[in-house]
Amino acid sequence: MQWYIRALKKYAVFTGRARRKEYWMYTLVNCVALAVLTVIGRAAHTTVPYLVYTAAVFLPSVGVLVRRLHDTSHSGWALLLFFIPLVGIVLFLVYTCSEGDRGQNAHGLDPKMAADGTYPVRPPAHV
C-alpha cells in the first residue's frame, strides 16, 4: 500500500525514476480498486464510482508510468508507442518489466540506491 500512496503523493510528477516494484504495486492496487468499484457499480446499476476513480487516478497513473520509463532510460514520450497494436503491448511489457539502469542515468539517481551511494546488500537466499 505504501507504493500506491507514494505514487499518489507524486500526483503529477513526470520527472525522476520509479522502480518496478513501485509501478507494479501501484498497478495492482488500482486493478483491485477498479474491480471492487465495478462490482459496487453493477450492484447499484451505475458506473459513477468507477468513472470518478478512473478520472482521479489518471494523472498519477501516467506519472508513475513515465517515471518507470525513465528508470529504463526511455523518454516519457515512449508511452505513445504503446498505442501501436500488438507492438505496443510487447514494448509495454518489455519496458515496464525490465530492470532499471544501475546508478545514475539522464533522468536521475537509481531509486534502489541508498543515500550514501551504495546498494543495500541482500542476505543470501536459503538453499
Backbone as CSV, one residue per row, in Angstrom:
resi,resn,N_x,N_y,N_z,CA_x,CA_y,CA_z,C_x,C_y,C_z
1,MET,0.810,-1.188,0.000,0.000,0.000,0.000,0.861,1.263,0.000
2,GLN,2.066,1.162,0.606,2.944,2.333,0.646,3.357,2.769,-0.756
3,TRP,3.498,1.817,-1.676,3.883,2.168,-3.052,2.747,2.914,-3.747
4,TYR,1.533,2.525,-3.468,0.373,3.190,-4.055,0.282,4.633,-3.549
5,ILE,0.441,4.795,-2.254,0.375,6.132,-1.660,1.530,6.984,-2.144
6,ARG,2.710,6.386,-2.289,3.871,7.128,-2.796,3.595,7.661,-4.193
7,ALA,2.991,6.846,-5.045,2.667,7.288,-6.403,1.600,8.386,-6.386
8,LEU,0.624,8.273,-5.487,-0.408,9.307,-5.382,0.155,10.629,-4.870
9,LYS,1.142,10.563,-3.979,1.762,11.792,-3.472,2.506,12.525,-4.583
10,LYS,3.000,11.781,-5.561,3.670,12.384,-6.718,2.639,12.545,-7.834
11,TYR,1.505,13.137,-7.503,0.321,13.187,-8.346,0.604,13.498,-9.808
12,ALA,1.315,14.555,-10.079,1.581,14.943,-11.468,3.072,15.158,-11.677
13,VAL,3.892,14.301,-11.086,5.346,14.394,-11.241,5.760,13.490,-12.395
14,PHE,6.346,14.108,-13.400,6.756,13.360,-14.586,8.274,13.347,-14.726
15,THR,8.982,13.686,-13.677,10.440,13.641,-13.681,10.902,12.616,-12.666
16,GLY,12.114,12.161,-12.809,12.660,11.186,-11.880,12.433,9.760,-12.373
17,ARG,12.624,8.833,-11.467,12.564,7.418,-11.820,11.676,6.661,-10.836
18,ALA,11.076,5.572,-11.310,10.255,4.711,-10.459,10.709,3.266,-10.630
19,ARG,10.887,2.582,-9.523,11.272,1.170,-9.558,10.145,0.324,-10.133
20,ARG,10.507,-0.892,-10.540,9.480,-1.842,-10.989,8.450,-2.072,-9.908
21,LYS,8.933,-2.251,-8.680,8.031,-2.541,-7.564,7.026,-1.411,-7.361
22,GLU,7.491,-0.170,-7.447,6.584,0.967,-7.284,5.515,0.949,-8.369
23,TYR,5.911,0.734,-9.608,4.953,0.740,-10.715,3.951,-0.407,-10.597
24,TRP,4.441,-1.622,-10.387,3.557,-2.785,-10.404,2.687,-2.870,-9.159
25,MET,3.166,-2.420,-8.001,2.312,-2.415,-6.809,1.215,-1.364,-6.953
26,TYR,1.552,-0.220,-7.529,0.541,0.807,-7.804,-0.502,0.246,-8.765
27,THR,-0.058,-0.435,-9.804,-0.968,-1.009,-10.791,-1.851,-2.085,-10.167
28,LEU,-1.291,-2.905,-9.301,-2.066,-3.950,-8.633,-3.179,-3.347,-7.772
29,VAL,-2.852,-2.353,-6.968,-3.869,-1.722,-6.118,-4.942,-1.068,-6.977
30,ASN,-4.529,-0.428,-8.083,-5.513,0.169,-8.995,-6.456,-0.886,-9.566
31,CYS,-5.921,-2.006,-9.983,-6.762,-3.068,-10.559,-7.754,-3.599,-9.535
32,VAL,-7.306,-3.802,-8.313,-8.201,-4.282,-7.260,-9.287,-3.243,-6.980
33,ALA,-8.891,-1.981,-6.876,-9.868,-0.919,-6.610,-10.883,-0.822,-7.742
34,LEU,-10.421,-0.923,-8.977,-11.338,-0.849,-10.117,-12.288,-2.045,-10.146
35,ALA,-11.791,-3.225,-9.778,-12.651,-4.402,-9.733,-13.732,-4.239,-8.660
36,VAL,-13.346,-3.756,-7.496,-14.315,-3.540,-6.413,-15.346,-2.495,-6.827
37,LEU,-14.894,-1.410,-7.442,-15.820,-0.361,-7.869,-16.744,-0.837,-8.990
38,THR,-16.258,-1.737,-9.818,-17.107,-2.309,-10.866,-18.229,-3.138,-10.243
39,VAL,-17.896,-3.962,-9.261,-18.904,-4.775,-8.581,-19.923,-3.885,-7.872
40,ILE,-19.426,-2.871,-7.176,-20.332,-1.940,-6.493,-21.220,-1.226,-7.502
41,GLY,-20.637,-0.794,-8.599,-21.404,-0.097,-9.628,-22.469,-0.969,-10.261
42,ARG,-22.131,-2.236,-10.503,-23.135,-3.140,-11.081,-24.272,-3.402,-10.112
43,ALA,-23.937,-3.516,-8.836,-24.988,-3.735,-7.840,-25.902,-2.516,-7.741
44,ALA,-25.337,-1.336,-7.930,-26.128,-0.109,-7.838,-26.607,0.366,-9.212
45,HIS,-26.288,-0.393,-10.255,-26.676,-0.056,-11.627,-26.177,1.325,-12.056
46,THR,-24.894,1.583,-11.765,-24.280,2.854,-12.151,-22.789,2.649,-12.401
47,THR,-22.212,3.519,-13.180,-20.767,3.470,-13.412,-20.071,4.682,-12.798
48,VAL,-20.795,5.465,-12.039,-20.236,6.703,-11.486,-19.014,6.457,-10.601
49,PRO,-19.039,5.516,-9.632,-17.844,5.316,-8.794,-16.616,4.939,-9.622
50,TYR,-16.798,4.070,-10.588,-15.710,3.638,-11.465,-15.137,4.827,-12.241
51,LEU,-16.008,5.626,-12.826,-15.564,6.764,-13.633,-14.887,7.836,-12.790
52,VAL,-15.404,8.093,-11.608,-14.786,9.093,-10.725,-13.395,8.640,-10.309
53,TYR,-13.265,7.369,-9.916,-11.952,6.852,-9.512,-10.980,6.877,-10.693
54,THR,-11.441,6.454,-11.856,-10.583,6.441,-13.040,-10.075,7.847,-13.357
55,ALA,-10.937,8.826,-13.285,-10.531,10.212,-13.538,-9.543,10.696,-12.474
56,ALA,-9.763,10.287,-11.228,-8.902,10.735,-10.130,-7.489,10.166,-10.224
57,VAL,-7.343,8.949,-10.732,-6.011,8.325,-10.776,-5.368,8.391,-12.161
58,PHE,-5.966,9.115,-13.084,-5.392,9.186,-14.428,-3.991,9.810,-14.416
59,LEU,-3.856,11.005,-13.848,-2.545,11.669,-13.825,-1.509,10.903,-13.003
60,PRO,-1.832,10.392,-11.813,-0.830,9.601,-11.101,-0.406,8.356,-11.882
61,SER,-1.334,7.757,-12.623,-1.000,6.570,-13.415,-0.039,6.910,-14.540
62,VAL,-0.294,8.007,-15.218,0.610,8.436,-16.289,1.959,8.829,-15.692
63,GLY,1.940,9.518,-14.562,3.179,9.934,-13.923,4.062,8.767,-13.519
64,VAL,3.485,7.760,-12.877,4.290,6.611,-12.456,4.775,5.814,-13.672
65,LEU,3.998,5.773,-14.744,4.443,5.092,-15.963,5.598,5.850,-16.615
66,VAL,5.515,7.160,-16.666,6.615,7.952,-17.239,7.878,7.779,-16.404
67,ARG,7.752,7.806,-15.076,8.926,7.597,-14.226,9.494,6.197,-14.385
68,ARG,8.618,5.207,-14.634,9.098,3.840,-14.884,9.883,3.797,-16.197
69,LEU,9.393,4.481,-17.216,10.126,4.552,-18.481,11.477,5.233,-18.279
70,HIS,11.519,6.274,-17.457,12.781,6.949,-17.183,13.773,6.005,-16.519
71,ASP,13.282,5.101,-15.677,14.169,4.167,-14.988,14.862,3.234,-15.970
72,THR,14.247,2.994,-17.107,14.857,2.132,-18.128,15.472,2.949,-19.262
73,SER,15.772,4.220,-18.980,16.433,5.137,-19.926,15.612,5.433,-21.169
74,HIS,14.307,5.478,-21.040,13.449,5.849,-22.163,12.763,7.162,-21.838
75,SER,12.468,7.904,-22.862,11.738,9.155,-22.695,10.299,8.845,-22.312
76,GLY,9.671,9.770,-21.628,8.258,9.617,-21.302,7.396,9.553,-22.551
77,TRP,7.882,10.162,-23.623,7.140,10.136,-24.887,7.068,8.730,-25.476
78,ALA,7.889,7.813,-24.988,7.853,6.433,-25.477,6.515,5.772,-25.178
79,LEU,5.755,6.308,-24.237,4.455,5.707,-23.944,3.505,5.825,-25.140
80,LEU,3.765,6.741,-26.056,2.945,6.831,-27.268,3.105,5.585,-28.144
81,LEU,4.251,4.908,-28.018,4.465,3.666,-28.774,3.514,2.563,-28.325
82,PHE,2.991,2.675,-27.107,2.097,1.649,-26.570,0.768,1.612,-27.307
83,PHE,0.466,2.649,-28.063,-0.795,2.693,-28.807,-0.721,1.983,-30.152
84,ILE,0.464,1.491,-30.523,0.609,0.728,-31.757,0.091,-0.682,-31.479
85,PRO,-0.873,-1.164,-32.263,-1.418,-2.503,-32.000,-0.331,-3.579,-32.003
86,LEU,-0.432,-4.506,-31.109,0.460,-5.648,-30.891,1.864,-5.226,-30.483
87,VAL,2.516,-4.386,-31.268,3.862,-3.925,-30.937,3.835,-3.174,-29.613
88,GLY,2.802,-2.385,-29.400,2.683,-1.609,-28.181,2.606,-2.462,-26.936
89,ILE,1.896,-3.569,-27.011,1.778,-4.469,-25.856,3.134,-5.076,-25.513
90,VAL,3.860,-5.500,-26.539,5.187,-6.088,-26.326,6.132,-5.044,-25.737
91,LEU,6.165,-3.852,-26.320,7.030,-2.795,-25.804,6.656,-2.418,-24.374
92,PHE,5.365,-2.344,-24.104,4.904,-2.027,-22.747,5.459,-3.037,-21.749
93,LEU,5.321,-4.317,-22.050,5.812,-5.352,-21.133,7.331,-5.325,-21.002
94,VAL,8.024,-5.124,-22.104,9.486,-5.077,-22.046,9.946,-3.879,-21.219
95,TYR,9.383,-2.711,-21.472,9.815,-1.500,-20.769,9.442,-1.515,-19.293
96,THR,8.276,-2.032,-18.949,7.849,-1.981,-17.551,8.356,-3.158,-16.723
97,CYS,8.719,-4.258,-17.371,9.179,-5.435,-16.629,10.700,-5.541,-16.540
98,SER,11.422,-4.819,-17.382,12.875,-4.922,-17.356,13.439,-4.131,-16.179
99,GLU,14.598,-4.565,-15.723,15.234,-3.896,-14.595,15.715,-2.516,-15.018
100,GLY,15.643,-1.576,-14.105,16.102,-0.216,-14.376,17.620,-0.142,-14.452
101,ASP,18.104,0.968,-14.959,19.546,1.177,-15.057,20.160,1.284,-13.671
102,ARG,21.322,0.665,-13.498,22.058,0.791,-12.247,22.739,2.150,-12.238
103,GLY,22.774,2.775,-11.106,23.435,4.074,-10.991,22.589,5.180,-11.582
104,GLN,23.241,6.265,-11.901,22.543,7.436,-12.415,22.387,7.331,-13.923
105,ASN,21.236,7.783,-14.419,21.058,7.933,-15.862,20.596,9.368,-16.112
106,ALA,20.178,9.667,-17.321,19.796,11.037,-17.682,18.596,11.552,-16.890
107,HIS,17.866,10.657,-16.249,16.640,11.049,-15.543,16.796,11.074,-14.029
108,GLY,17.979,10.800,-13.535,18.192,10.895,-12.096,18.923,9.698,-11.517
109,LEU,19.000,9.679,-10.195,19.672,8.605,-9.478,18.824,7.342,-9.469
110,ASP,19.489,6.220,-9.287,18.815,4.927,-9.186,17.950,4.919,-7.922
111,PRO,16.653,4.655,-8.040,15.799,4.643,-6.845,16.133,3.521,-5.870
112,LYS,16.872,2.514,-6.301,17.263,1.428,-5.399,18.500,1.793,-4.584
113,MET,19.204,2.844,-5.009,20.443,3.225,-4.360,20.154,3.895,-3.020
114,ALA,20.967,3.570,-2.029,20.833,4.187,-0.708,21.382,5.611,-0.759
115,ALA,21.121,6.382,0.273,21.540,7.787,0.317,23.062,7.933,0.252
116,ASP,23.792,6.925,0.731,25.256,7.025,0.719,25.867,6.576,-0.607
117,GLY,25.031,6.265,-1.606,25.533,5.893,-2.928,25.830,4.419,-3.085
118,THR,25.456,3.613,-2.108,25.672,2.170,-2.205,24.331,1.471,-2.386
119,TYR,24.408,0.216,-2.741,23.193,-0.587,-2.876,23.048,-1.466,-1.641
120,PRO,21.816,-1.602,-1.154,21.617,-2.473,0.019,22.031,-3.903,-0.305
121,VAL,22.660,-4.518,0.666,23.112,-5.899,0.487,21.983,-6.821,0.909
122,ARG,21.642,-7.727,0.021,20.588,-8.693,0.348,21.198,-9.914,1.014
123,PRO,20.513,-10.467,1.979,21.025,-11.697,2.588,20.974,-12.830,1.579
124,PRO,21.893,-13.798,1.687,21.892,-14.903,0.734,20.603,-15.710,0.829
125,ALA,20.162,-16.181,-0.313,18.941,-16.988,-0.353,19.211,-18.351,0.259
126,HIS,18.212,-18.873,0.959,18.354,-20.190,1.556,18.233,-21.239,0.489
127,VAL,19.088,-22.208,0.570,19.085,-23.291,-0.426,18.427,-24.509,0.113
